[in-house]
Amino acid sequence: MMGLLTLSACASWRNPPPKDPEALADYKEANDPYEPVNRKMYGIQMWAYHKVLRPVGKAWAWVVPKPIRNSIDNLNQTWNTPIVFFSDVGAGKSRRAGDAFMRYVINMTIGGAGFFDVATSLGYPHHDTDAGMTMATWGVASGPYLFLPGLGPNTFRDAIGYGIDQGLSPINYVPRGYGLLTFNWAYNIAGTLGGFSNSIDAIDHVERDSLDPYAFIRSAWQQNRASQIDTLRNDHRATVPDWYN
């Protein structure tokens, strides 16, 4: 009896493939066989957004001046640059890895430990690469779409990549004591608040104007993710930067 209940519960997590050819094509394009549970997770995320995250993000934007918020965003981006560097190396993109390395060195020194983005003005703009994208260039299949509370849109591959990224993030190796634990917490909290604050208008717009916000977010994320991976895969620039030639 318990086994039957377990099987029934697992079946409710998935949408079985439809038999109609047109519907089946849409099903495969969405890559969301776990849509029932994903929608529940999305509902939990949006409940937290409206009850906690949006008010806190609004308060953060109201209390903290924009120049300071920009500096915190720069700090968060700079301290995550080693993730970009190692992911570029893993993808075999030496030019991108070199640009990420130079960006990290410049912003950690001239940019005051990352509070100021000096590297962009010196010809090293930010670019995104992560372990999930690197695995995609290796031919690792994405697996089904997932919506994970706290992380948002994802896939099996990208969820594993996120775990790898955390292992590559230097902030996770800040030693404890001497006030550094306080810095670690402050860094993560400030970065999270900044992310919520920057996303409020976009999320509100989607909820207001989309007939199905969940489906819209899924489609937009999948298209953006595919574009990021294609950009990484097709980056065949020479190793040395343009100014060196």
Secondary structure, 3 states (H helix, E strand, C coil): CHHHHHHHHHHHCCCCCCCCHHHHHHHHHHCCCCHHHHHHHHHHHHHHHHHHHHHHHHHHHHHCCHHHHHHHHHHHHHHCHHHHHHHHHHCCCHHHHHHHHHHHHHHHHCCCCCCCCCCHHHCCCCCCCCHHHHHHHCCCCCCCEEEECCCEEEEHHHHHHHHHHHHHCHHHHCCCCCCHHHHHHHHHHHHHHHHHHHHHHHHHHHHHHCCCHHHHHHHHHHHHHHHHHHHHHCCCCCCCCHHHC
